[in-house]
């Protein structure tokens, strides 16, 4: 598990050295008699080879994110972070009570900045804690955020304020306990959100709260956006590795203003950013004339069979199976703990939220041969197969995350 007194930034920095470490390419895995459960930990013959990590391009869109994680370990009372919105928004609250006596609360206050009533809609949320099991909090709040939910509305009169979550963030947080809240929605008017640290939720007087100062060189406090990142990947049935939320040139961490003090800060880890990953898979091209001839003969035979079937049944076969398969794995690409979740949006298990990992335990201690099985896909010769999922860097986890495609041996 993660040591509570080691900051998440320190853990991420300590993990980056692994990205340059040596690794040996694997042979294609043996085809299993039964597919594992999605999320199950599979011990591969060796760790995925990091030198195979491929760059990618991305586009950013979506809501503005208010990320409140500085100071991560909180003493005293005050305003931890501030964000202003007039449309889509996302909020990520991540704080630990560092006071040895008493409890602390971390509510989010929404204040109407307009001259008429505003309606704030919360489309989805995930709240876990307080707990000293930091990886569990990060994983379960993200899983809850991805699960299907009914929206709720908050109506705030002009000049008034309300709590974003009067239930989940009402929980008292004891010493060294973490609470995390993920929220996403929109507003039909201008609003301000304030994340507070307070010793009591009774009779909150906003006038008595002052901003908690943070040095200018610190990260992970401010508004960042757009906070949706779409990545399009392609694979022709070969072994491949991609690192997500690495901060490398092809996957930059977001920067944005701290609306409490005006400093520009970096979101070190892209926490709160939703990665929309689209993986397009196709059968590998044949490399020799003999193989091409054999493939042509097989394809002609398959077409003849398909035509006969069409004539007999009146149906048309649009795909030609090659018999080739790949397996998709997901896990840690860093040197310390990782526990997350993904939402599959296209392909096998579409609509399912999968813990990474799911079983037999709920976390990875770091980069290695243990990976979570996600899906097995049979490749078609005449069209691409799309596998898509949403991922967010989970609170308390080290980064980057690692996506791995491995051919299945016939």
NORCOR-V255272 format. One record per residue. N is the residue number from 0. PSI is psi in degrees with one decimal (* if undefined). BURIAL is 1 if it has 9 or more other C-alpha atoms within 8 Angstrom, else 0. Layout:
n->N psi->PSI burial->BURIAL
n->N psi->PSI burial->BURIAL
This chain:
n->0 psi->165.6 burial->0
n->1 psi->135.1 burial->1
n->2 psi->123.0 burial->0
n->3 psi->-34.6 burial->0
n->4 psi->-2.7 burial->0
n->5 psi->121.3 burial->0
n->6 psi->155.8 burial->0
n->7 psi->-38.3 burial->1
n->8 psi->-43.2 burial->0
n->9 psi->-38.5 burial->0
n->10 psi->-40.2 burial->1
n->11 psi->-43.2 burial->1
n->12 psi->-40.1 burial->0
n->13 psi->-24.5 burial->0
n->14 psi->-19.7 burial->1
n->15 psi->-22.3 burial->1
n->16 psi->-26.0 burial->0
n->17 psi->-22.9 burial->1
n->18 psi->-19.8 burial->0
n->19 psi->0.5 burial->0
n->20 psi->156.8 burial->0
n->21 psi->154.0 burial->0
n->22 psi->157.3 burial->1
n->23 psi->132.7 burial->0
n->24 psi->142.4 burial->0
n->25 psi->154.5 burial->0
n->26 psi->155.1 burial->0
n->27 psi->141.3 burial->1
n->28 psi->155.2 burial->1
n->29 psi->141.7 burial->0
n->30 psi->128.3 burial->0
n->31 psi->151.1 burial->0
n->32 psi->-28.6 burial->0
n->33 psi->141.3 burial->0
n->34 psi->140.5 burial->0
n->35 psi->165.5 burial->0
n->36 psi->140.6 burial->0
n->37 psi->131.1 burial->1
n->38 psi->-14.1 burial->1
n->39 psi->142.9 burial->1
n->40 psi->125.3 burial->1
n->41 psi->128.2 burial->1
n->42 psi->110.4 burial->0
n->43 psi->167.5 burial->1
n->44 psi->-24.7 burial->0
n->45 psi->170.1 burial->1
n->46 psi->144.5 burial->1
n->47 psi->134.5 burial->1
n->48 psi->113.2 burial->1
n->49 psi->-23.3 burial->1
n->50 psi->-13.7 burial->0
n->51 psi->-4.6 burial->0
n->52 psi->125.3 burial->1
n->53 psi->140.5 burial->0
n->54 psi->166.7 burial->0
n->55 psi->165.9 burial->1
n->56 psi->160.6 burial->0
n->57 psi->162.6 burial->1
n->58 psi->141.2 burial->0
n->59 psi->139.0 burial->1
n->60 psi->-172.4 burial->1
n->61 psi->-162.3 burial->1
n->62 psi->166.6 burial->1
n->63 psi->140.5 burial->1
n->64 psi->130.1 burial->1
n->65 psi->114.2 burial->1
n->66 psi->120.3 burial->1
n->67 psi->98.4 burial->1
n->68 psi->22.1 burial->1
n->69 psi->116.7 burial->1
n->70 psi->143.0 burial->0
n->71 psi->-40.7 burial->1
n->72 psi->114.9 burial->1
n->73 psi->131.8 burial->1
n->74 psi->145.0 burial->0
n->75 psi->-172.9 burial->0
n->76 psi->156.7 burial->1
n->77 psi->-170.7 burial->1
n->78 psi->121.0 burial->1
n->79 psi->-35.2 burial->1
n->80 psi->163.3 burial->1
n->81 psi->141.3 burial->1
n->82 psi->143.3 burial->1
n->83 psi->142.1 burial->0
n->84 psi->153.6 burial->1
n->85 psi->18.3 burial->1
n->86 psi->-134.2 burial->1
n->87 psi->144.1 burial->1
n->88 psi->159.9 burial->1
n->89 psi->144.6 burial->1
n->90 psi->135.7 burial->1
n->91 psi->111.2 burial->1
n->92 psi->127.5 burial->1
n->93 psi->99.8 burial->1
n->94 psi->151.8 burial->1
n->95 psi->135.8 burial->1
n->96 psi->120.6 burial->1
n->97 psi->7.7 burial->1
n->98 psi->132.2 burial->1
n->99 psi->-16.2 burial->0
n->100 psi->145.9 burial->0
n->101 psi->178.8 burial->0
n->102 psi->161.3 burial->1
n->103 psi->154.2 burial->1
n->104 psi->150.5 burial->1
n->105 psi->65.4 burial->1
n->106 psi->157.4 burial->1
n->107 psi->121.6 burial->1
n->108 psi->131.6 burial->1
n->109 psi->125.1 burial->1
n->110 psi->131.7 burial->1
n->111 psi->118.1 burial->1
n->112 psi->-1.7 burial->1
n->113 psi->-174.6 burial->1
n->114 psi->7.0 burial->0
n->115 psi->169.0 burial->0
n->116 psi->140.5 burial->1
n->117 psi->151.0 burial->1
n->118 psi->119.5 burial->1
n->119 psi->123.8 burial->1
n->120 psi->128.6 burial->1
n->121 psi->113.2 burial->1
n->122 psi->-35.6 burial->1
n->123 psi->155.4 burial->1
n->124 psi->159.3 burial->1
n->125 psi->121.1 burial->1
n->126 psi->127.6 burial->1
n->127 psi->157.6 burial->1
n->128 psi->178.1 burial->1
n->129 psi->147.9 burial->1
n->130 psi->155.0 burial->1
n->131 psi->-0.6 burial->0
n->132 psi->81.9 burial->1
n->133 psi->-44.0 burial->1
n->134 psi->-38.5 burial->1
n->135 psi->-44.3 burial->1
n->136 psi->-46.5 burial->1
n->137 psi->-41.8 burial->1
n->138 psi->-46.9 burial->1
n->139 psi->-33.4 burial->1
n->140 psi->-37.6 burial->1
n->141 psi->-41.8 burial->1
n->142 psi->-45.7 burial->1
n->143 psi->-39.2 burial->1
n->144 psi->-37.2 burial->1
n->145 psi->-18.0 burial->1
n->146 psi->152.6 burial->0
n->147 psi->139.9 burial->0
n->148 psi->159.4 burial->0
n->149 psi->133.3 burial->0
n->150 psi->155.8 burial->0
n->151 psi->156.2 burial->0
n->152 psi->150.3 burial->0
n->153 psi->120.2 burial->1
n->154 psi->128.8 burial->0
n->155 psi->123.2 burial->1
n->156 psi->163.2 burial->1
n->157 psi->130.3 burial->1
n->158 psi->-1.6 burial->1
n->159 psi->179.0 burial->0
n->160 psi->162.7 burial->1
n->161 psi->162.8 burial->1
n->162 psi->135.8 burial->1
n->163 psi->-40.6 burial->1
n->164 psi->91.2 burial->1
n->165 psi->-1.2 burial->0
n->166 psi->-62.9 burial->0
n->167 psi->-42.9 burial->1
n->168 psi->14.5 burial->1
n->169 psi->-7.5 burial->1
n->170 psi->132.9 burial->0
n->171 psi->134.4 burial->0
n->172 psi->119.6 burial->1
n->173 psi->178.0 burial->1
n->174 psi->132.3 burial->1
n->175 psi->11.1 burial->1
n->176 psi->146.4 burial->1
n->177 psi->140.4 burial->1
n->178 psi->139.0 burial->1
n->179 psi->135.8 burial->1
n->180 psi->127.5 burial->1
n->181 psi->129.4 burial->1
n->182 psi->147.5 burial->1
n->183 psi->138.4 burial->1
n->184 psi->-153.9 burial->1
n->185 psi->169.1 burial->1
n->186 psi->146.8 burial->1
n->187 psi->10.9 burial->1
n->188 psi->173.2 burial->1
n->189 psi->132.6 burial->1
n->190 psi->162.4 burial->1
n->191 psi->135.2 burial->1
n->192 psi->132.4 burial->1
n->193 psi->127.6 burial->1
n->194 psi->122.9 burial->1
n->195 psi->154.0 burial->1
n->196 psi->120.2 burial->1
n->197 psi->152.0 burial->1
n->198 psi->-6.3 burial->1
n->199 psi->147.2 burial->0
n->200 psi->1.4 burial->0
n->201 psi->128.0 burial->0
n->202 psi->58.6 burial->0
n->203 psi->121.0 burial->0
n->204 psi->105.4 burial->0
n->205 psi->-25.0 burial->0
n->206 psi->-22.7 burial->0
n->207 psi->-3.5 burial->0
n->208 psi->128.2 burial->1
n->209 psi->153.5 burial->0
n->210 psi->137.4 burial->1
n->211 psi->119.6 burial->0
n->212 psi->144.7 burial->0
n->213 psi->132.1 burial->0
n->214 psi->149.6 burial->0
n->215 psi->-24.2 burial->0
n->216 psi->2.4 burial->0
n->217 psi->160.5 burial->0
n->218 psi->177.7 burial->1
n->219 psi->34.8 burial->1
n->220 psi->126.3 burial->1
n->221 psi->-170.4 burial->1
n->222 psi->133.2 burial->1
n->223 psi->137.8 burial->1
n->224 psi->169.5 burial->1
n->225 psi->149.6 burial->1
n->226 psi->23.7 burial->1
n->227 psi->130.8 burial->1
n->228 psi->118.5 burial->1
n->229 psi->126.5 burial->1
n->230 psi->128.1 burial->1
n->231 psi->119.1 burial->1
n->232 psi->152.9 burial->1
n->233 psi->144.9 burial->0
n->234 psi->136.4 burial->1
n->235 psi->40.9 burial->1
n->236 psi->13.5 burial->1
n->237 psi->164.1 burial->1
n->238 psi->133.7 burial->1
n->239 psi->149.8 burial->1
n->240 psi->137.5 burial->1
n->241 psi->140.0 burial->1
n->242 psi->124.1 burial->1
n->243 psi->137.7 burial->1
n->244 psi->48.9 burial->1
n->245 psi->-21.5 burial->1
n->246 psi->2.5 burial->1
n->247 psi->172.7 burial->0
n->248 psi->-28.6 burial->0
n->249 psi->-0.2 burial->1
n->250 psi->68.8 burial->1
n->251 psi->145.9 burial->1
n->252 psi->143.5 burial->1
n->253 psi->150.2 burial->1
n->254 psi->152.1 burial->1
n->255 psi->171.8 burial->1
n->256 psi->143.3 burial->1
n->257 psi->110.0 burial->1
n->258 psi->3.9 burial->1
n->259 psi->-37.3 burial->0
n->260 psi->-3.4 burial->0
n->261 psi->-4.7 burial->0
n->262 psi->145.7 burial->0
n->263 psi->132.0 burial->1
n->264 psi->164.4 burial->1
n->265 psi->142.1 burial->1
n->266 psi->91.7 burial->1
n->267 psi->95.7 burial->1
n->268 psi->-9.6 burial->1
n->269 psi->37.1 burial->1
n->270 psi->134.5 burial->1
n->271 psi->-8.3 burial->1
n->272 psi->130.0 burial->1
n->273 psi->119.8 burial->1
n->274 psi->120.4 burial->1
n->275 psi->105.8 burial->1
n->276 psi->122.6 burial->1
n->277 psi->114.6 burial->1
n->278 psi->114.4 burial->1
n->279 psi->121.3 burial->1
n->280 psi->141.6 burial->1
n->281 psi->164.7 burial->1
n->282 psi->145.4 burial->1
n->283 psi->147.6 burial->0
n->284 psi->144.8 burial->0
n->285 psi->146.8 burial->0
n->286 psi->-8.2 burial->0
n->287 psi->159.8 burial->0
n->288 psi->-38.4 burial->0
n->289 psi->-44.2 burial->0
n->290 psi->-38.8 burial->1
n->291 psi->-40.0 burial->1
n->292 psi->-43.0 burial->0
n->293 psi->-39.3 burial->0
n->294 psi->-42.0 burial->0
n->295 psi->-42.9 burial->0
n->296 psi->-44.5 burial->0
n->297 psi->-40.3 burial->0
n->298 psi->-40.6 burial->0
n->299 psi->-41.8 burial->0
n->300 psi->-40.8 burial->0
n->301 psi->-39.8 burial->1
n->302 psi->-42.3 burial->0
n->303 psi->-42.6 burial->0
n->304 psi->-41.2 burial->0
n->305 psi->-40.2 burial->1
n->306 psi->-43.6 burial->1
n->307 psi->-41.9 burial->0
n->308 psi->-38.1 burial->1
n->309 psi->-43.1 burial->1
n->310 psi->-34.4 burial->0
n->311 psi->-34.4 burial->0
n->312 psi->-14.8 burial->0
n->313 psi->11.5 burial->0
n->314 psi->158.1 burial->0
n->315 psi->129.2 burial->0
n->316 psi->124.4 burial->0
n->317 psi->-9.8 burial->0
n->318 psi->147.1 burial->0
n->319 psi->112.3 burial->1
n->320 psi->138.5 burial->1
n->321 psi->-11.3 burial->1
n->322 psi->-7.8 burial->0
n->323 psi->142.4 burial->1
n->324 psi->154.1 burial->1
n->325 psi->154.9 burial->1
n->326 psi->142.7 burial->1
n->327 psi->128.8 burial->1
n->328 psi->156.1 burial->1
n->329 psi->141.9 burial->1
n->330 psi->-153.4 burial->1
n->331 psi->139.1 burial->1
n->332 psi->18.7 burial->1
n->333 psi->-175.9 burial->1
n->334 psi->9.5 burial->1
n->335 psi->-169.4 burial->1
n->336 psi->147.6 burial->1
n->337 psi->132.4 burial->1
n->338 psi->112.4 burial->1
n->339 psi->-157.7 burial->1
n->340 psi->152.9 burial->1
n->341 psi->154.7 burial->1
n->342 psi->114.2 burial->1
n->343 psi->125.7 burial->1
n->344 psi->-15.6 burial->1
n->345 psi->140.7 burial->1
n->346 psi->-166.0 burial->1
n->347 psi->135.5 burial->1
n->348 psi->29.3 burial->0
n->349 psi->133.9 burial->1
n->350 psi->-8.9 burial->0
n->351 psi->139.3 burial->0
n->352 psi->124.9 burial->1
n->353 psi->124.0 burial->1
n->354 psi->141.9 burial->1
n->355 psi->97.7 burial->1
n->356 psi->169.1 burial->1
n->357 psi->-43.1 burial->1
n->358 psi->150.9 burial->0
n->359 psi->-5.3 burial->0
n->360 psi->170.9 burial->0
n->361 psi->20.5 burial->1
n->362 psi->156.6 burial->1
n->363 psi->140.9 burial->1
n->364 psi->-13.5 burial->1
n->365 psi->-173.2 burial->1
n->366 psi->138.7 burial->1
n->367 psi->-160.5 burial->1
n->368 psi->-15.8 burial->1
n->369 psi->124.1 burial->1
n->370 psi->158.0 burial->1
n->371 psi->127.2 burial->1
n->372 psi->135.1 burial->1
n->373 psi->-48.8 burial->1
n->374 psi->156.9 burial->1
n->375 psi->131.2 burial->1
n->376 psi->129.5 burial->0
n->377 psi->130.3 burial->1
n->378 psi->142.2 burial->1
n->379 psi->148.3 burial->1
n->380 psi->-21.0 burial->1
n->381 psi->6.7 burial->0
n->382 psi->160.2 burial->0
n->383 psi->152.7 burial->1
n->384 psi->129.4 burial->1
n->385 psi->128.2 burial->1
n->386 psi->123.1 burial->1
n->387 psi->148.8 burial->1
n->388 psi->158.5 burial->1
n->389 psi->141.1 burial->1
n->390 psi->142.8 burial->1
n->391 psi->133.4 burial->1
n->392 psi->118.9 burial->1
n->393 psi->142.3 burial->1
n->394 psi->142.0 burial->1
n->395 psi->-10.0 burial->1
n->396 psi->149.6 burial->1
n->397 psi->153.7 burial->1
n->398 psi->162.7 burial->1
n->399 psi->167.2 burial->1
n->400 psi->159.7 burial->1
n->401 psi->124.4 burial->1
n->402 psi->131.5 burial->1
n->403 psi->129.0 burial->1
n->404 psi->131.5 burial->1
n->405 psi->125.8 burial->1
n->406 psi->147.4 burial->1
n->407 psi->128.5 burial->1
n->408 psi->135.3 burial->0
n->409 psi->* burial->0
